């Protein structure tokens, strides 16, 4: 597990950009944390790093927002929000696996509430500091061989934020 610390929104965006540069088409990144922890801000930082210049908002009611990236891999960023879902079957109905299979990068806010829904994935767990509202602790962990193979690359990309 990587333990990272962000002291500002800009630092959170820079950490997200570092993670985005290690991502490839077919990846799933689960964003976990309490309400207001910074999941959407992290997604916005990844989107900016991948060239998305339109405002990214949390897809709480539409469930998935997709952004074409105009490149080979990842070809698109699919930003999902599972906050309102309660069953694994509802998650399966979204077809997030298929979006990843077609070369997209899938970001899933609240993906941790549906245990076992994702195979090979990266989890980014954000938590706000109790004393300083702008500070975030960020724990990054990986499941599966794809992320295990890139773990040292991810460590190098985020080393300036290591705790």
Secondary structure, 3 states (H helix, E strand, C coil): CEEEEECCHHHHHHHHHHHHHHCCCCCEEEEECCCCCCHHHHHHHHHHHCCCCCCCCCCCCCCEEEEECCCCCCCEEEEEECCCCCCHHHHHHHCHHHHHHCCEEEEEECHHHCCCCCCCEEEEEEEECCCCCCCEEEEEEEECHHHHHCHHHHHHHHHHHEC
